[in-house]
Amino acid sequence: MSATEKAKAEVEQLAGTVKKETGRGAGNDQTAAEGTADKVKGNLREAKEKIKDVFRD
C-alpha cells in the first residue's frame, strides 16, 4: 500500500469519526451521517489499496 494512500485513508477515517461524534454530541443527525459516510469512504480507500497490493505481489 502506498504510504500516501494509506495516510489519506487513515485521515479520512479519523475525520469521519470526529465529525460523527461531534454531530451526535450536538444532536445534529445530518453531520453525524456525513461523518459516518466519510469514515466509510476511508475504509473503502484502505480496502482498495489492500486489494491492489495483493495483485502487485
Secondary structure, DSSP 8 states (H G I E B T S, - for coil): --HHHHHHHHHHHHHHHHHHHHHHHHT-HHHHHHHHHHHHHHHHHHHHHHHHHHHH-
